């Protein structure tokens, strides 16, 4: 009998009966009760505390905000998808601009070097935000692969203000992850960061050096 089999045998033959799952109280991870204004304020404060930038824009004029960000950041080559409404609208608006639009619906091996060396920024949609941690959550697809948010020096993410939830637990509950958990969900809280043994925090070492969130509002943009 192998060591693994011996361990499993002892577990099955416990003298005090089989193991049971402990009772879990999820009240500690939900039920914040924040209104939309507080939710938004918390999200912006926390993502800003780790060098994330938030640009507010009306829903109807978010492309203008995107254009201003591209100019301010000196972006010449922008990687983005095609099918999702966010990249589709951006492609249409930027078609006659000086920005080169980089297709991402290619096998990574065919353009890996290009992605790492000559793409200035990646544009993605988001599925929502989390107020408690100042995080975005993304559900990558073949149209918007995860590498366009993880590799280029700048990640530009478009977030609808109404899609910000209180906590991560609320996201899991509201979007039914128990019945259909995403295979590749991403949580993004600011640009890439790491720390050495001396606890010195550095940004942009293994991924984007900057995260810009274009926060779209259907109502009046807060002052």
C-alpha positions as CSV (number, residue, x, y, z in Angstrom):
1,X,0.0,0.0,0.0
2,X,1.4,3.4,-1.0
3,X,1.7,6.3,1.4
4,X,-1.2,8.1,-0.3
5,X,-3.4,5.0,0.1
6,X,-2.4,4.7,3.7
7,X,-3.3,8.3,4.4
8,X,-6.7,8.0,2.6
9,X,-7.4,4.8,4.5
10,X,-6.8,6.5,7.9
11,X,-9.1,9.3,6.9
12,X,-11.9,7.0,5.9
13,X,-11.6,5.0,9.1
14,X,-11.6,7.9,11.5
15,X,-13.0,6.8,14.9
16,X,-15.0,10.0,15.4
17,X,-16.9,9.7,12.1
18,X,-16.6,11.3,8.7
19,X,-15.5,14.9,8.3
20,X,-18.2,17.5,7.6
21,X,-17.9,20.9,6.1
22,X,-18.1,23.7,8.7
23,X,-21.0,26.1,8.8
24,X,-20.0,29.2,6.9
25,X,-21.3,32.7,7.7
26,X,-21.0,34.8,4.5
27,X,-22.3,37.9,6.3
28,X,-18.6,39.0,6.7
29,X,-18.1,39.4,3.0
30,X,-21.4,41.0,1.9
31,X,-24.2,43.3,3.1
32,X,-22.2,46.6,3.0
33,X,-25.3,48.5,2.1
34,X,-23.5,51.4,0.3
35,X,-25.5,53.6,-2.0
36,X,-24.3,54.3,-5.5
37,X,-22.5,57.5,-4.6
38,X,-20.5,55.8,-1.8
39,X,-19.8,52.8,-3.9
40,X,-18.4,55.0,-6.6
41,X,-16.3,57.1,-4.2
42,X,-14.8,54.0,-2.5
43,X,-14.0,52.4,-5.9
44,X,-12.2,55.5,-7.1
45,X,-10.4,56.2,-3.9
46,X,-9.0,52.6,-3.6
47,X,-8.0,52.1,-7.2
48,X,-6.4,55.5,-7.1
49,X,-4.4,54.6,-4.0
50,X,-2.5,52.0,-6.1
51,X,-1.8,54.4,-9.0
52,X,-4.9,53.6,-11.0
53,X,-6.2,56.6,-12.9
54,X,-10.0,57.3,-13.3
55,X,-11.4,59.4,-16.1
56,X,-15.1,60.2,-15.8
57,X,-17.1,60.5,-19.0
58,X,-20.8,60.6,-20.0
59,X,-21.9,57.4,-21.8
60,X,-22.5,59.3,-25.0
61,X,-19.0,60.9,-25.0
62,X,-16.6,58.3,-23.7
63,X,-14.8,58.1,-27.1
64,X,-13.8,61.7,-26.6
65,X,-12.3,60.8,-23.2
66,X,-10.5,57.9,-24.8
67,X,-9.0,60.1,-27.5
68,X,-7.8,62.5,-24.9
69,X,-6.2,59.7,-22.9
70,X,-4.4,58.4,-26.0
71,X,-3.0,61.8,-26.8
72,X,-1.9,62.4,-23.2
73,X,-0.2,59.0,-22.9
74,X,1.4,59.3,-26.3
75,X,-0.2,56.1,-27.6
76,X,0.5,55.4,-31.3
77,X,-0.3,51.7,-31.5
78,X,-3.5,50.5,-29.7
79,X,-4.4,46.8,-29.3
80,X,-8.1,46.0,-29.2
81,X,-10.8,43.5,-30.1
82,X,-13.5,43.7,-32.8
83,X,-16.8,42.3,-31.6
84,X,-17.5,43.7,-28.2
85,X,-19.3,47.1,-28.4
86,X,-16.4,48.9,-26.6
87,X,-13.6,48.0,-29.1
88,X,-16.1,48.1,-32.0
89,X,-17.1,51.7,-31.2
90,X,-13.5,52.7,-30.6
91,X,-12.4,51.2,-34.0
92,X,-15.1,53.2,-35.8
93,X,-14.2,56.4,-34.1
94,X,-10.4,56.0,-34.5
95,X,-10.4,54.7,-38.1
96,X,-9.3,58.0,-39.6
97,X,-7.0,59.0,-36.8
98,X,-3.2,58.6,-36.5
99,X,-3.5,55.8,-34.0
100,X,-2.6,52.4,-35.5
101,X,-5.2,49.8,-34.4
102,X,-3.6,46.5,-33.7
103,X,-5.7,43.3,-34.2
104,X,-5.6,40.9,-31.3
105,X,-7.6,38.0,-32.8
106,X,-4.5,36.2,-33.8
107,X,-2.6,33.2,-32.4
108,X,-0.2,34.6,-29.8
109,X,2.8,32.9,-31.4
110,X,2.2,34.9,-34.6
111,X,2.6,38.3,-32.9
112,X,4.1,37.7,-29.5
113,X,7.2,39.8,-30.2
114,X,5.1,42.6,-31.6
115,X,2.8,42.6,-28.6
116,X,5.7,42.8,-26.1
117,X,7.9,45.3,-28.0
118,X,5.8,47.7,-30.1
119,X,2.2,47.9,-28.7
120,X,1.8,51.0,-26.6
121,X,-1.6,50.2,-25.0
122,X,-4.4,47.7,-24.8
123,X,-8.0,48.7,-24.7
124,X,-10.6,46.3,-23.0
125,X,-14.1,46.3,-21.8
126,X,-14.9,45.2,-18.3
127,X,-17.7,43.2,-16.7
128,X,-17.8,45.4,-13.6
129,X,-16.0,46.8,-10.6
130,X,-15.7,46.1,-6.9
131,X,-16.0,49.0,-4.5
132,X,-14.6,47.3,-1.4
133,X,-11.2,46.7,-3.1
134,X,-11.1,49.2,-5.9
135,X,-10.9,46.4,-8.5
136,X,-12.1,45.7,-12.0
137,X,-13.2,42.3,-13.1
138,X,-12.7,41.1,-16.6
139,X,-13.9,38.0,-18.4
140,X,-11.5,37.5,-21.3
141,X,-12.7,36.1,-24.6
142,X,-11.2,35.2,-28.0
143,X,-12.2,38.7,-29.1
144,X,-10.5,40.3,-26.0
145,X,-7.8,37.9,-24.8
146,X,-6.3,38.5,-21.4
147,X,-2.9,39.4,-22.7
148,X,-4.0,42.8,-24.0
149,X,-4.7,43.8,-20.4
150,X,-1.5,42.1,-19.0
151,X,1.3,42.9,-21.5
152,X,1.2,46.4,-23.0
153,X,2.7,49.2,-20.9
154,X,-0.7,50.9,-20.6
155,X,-4.1,49.2,-19.9
156,X,-7.1,51.3,-20.8
157,X,-10.3,49.8,-19.3
158,X,-13.8,51.0,-19.9
159,X,-16.1,50.6,-16.9
160,X,-19.8,51.5,-16.6
161,X,-20.5,53.1,-13.2
162,X,-23.7,51.2,-12.7
163,X,-21.8,47.9,-12.9
164,X,-19.8,48.4,-9.7
165,X,-20.8,46.0,-6.9
166,X,-20.0,46.3,-3.2
167,X,-17.9,43.2,-2.7
168,X,-16.4,40.3,-4.7
169,X,-18.9,38.0,-3.0
170,X,-21.7,40.2,-4.5
171,X,-20.2,39.7,-7.9
172,X,-20.1,35.9,-7.5
173,X,-23.7,35.8,-6.3
174,X,-25.2,38.3,-8.7
175,X,-23.6,36.8,-11.8
176,X,-24.2,33.2,-10.9
177,X,-20.7,32.0,-10.8
178,X,-21.8,28.9,-8.8
179,X,-23.7,27.7,-11.9
180,X,-21.2,28.9,-14.5
181,X,-17.9,30.1,-13.1
182,X,-15.7,31.9,-15.7
183,X,-12.6,29.8,-16.7
184,X,-10.4,32.9,-16.9
185,X,-11.7,35.8,-14.9
186,X,-9.3,38.6,-14.1
187,X,-9.3,40.9,-11.1
188,X,-7.4,44.1,-11.8
189,X,-6.5,46.5,-8.9
190,X,-4.1,49.1,-10.4
191,X,-1.1,48.7,-12.6
192,X,1.3,45.8,-12.2
193,X,3.3,45.9,-9.0
194,X,5.7,43.8,-7.0
195,X,7.9,44.1,-3.9
196,X,11.4,42.8,-3.1
197,X,12.6,41.3,0.1
198,X,13.0,44.8,1.6
199,X,9.3,45.4,0.9
200,X,10.0,48.1,-1.6
201,X,7.0,48.4,-3.9
202,X,7.7,48.8,-7.6
203,X,5.2,49.3,-10.4
204,X,5.2,48.0,-13.9
205,X,7.8,45.4,-13.5
206,X,5.9,42.4,-14.9
207,X,3.0,44.1,-16.7
208,X,1.3,47.5,-17.4
209,X,3.0,50.5,-15.9
210,X,-0.3,52.4,-16.0
211,X,-4.0,51.6,-15.7
212,X,-6.5,54.1,-16.9
213,X,-10.2,53.5,-16.2
214,X,-12.7,55.4,-18.3
215,X,-15.7,55.4,-16.1
216,X,-18.9,55.9,-18.1
217,X,-21.9,57.5,-16.5
218,X,-25.5,57.3,-17.9
219,X,-26.4,60.1,-15.5
220,X,-24.7,63.4,-14.9
221,X,-20.9,63.0,-14.4
222,X,-20.0,63.8,-10.7
223,X,-17.9,66.9,-10.1
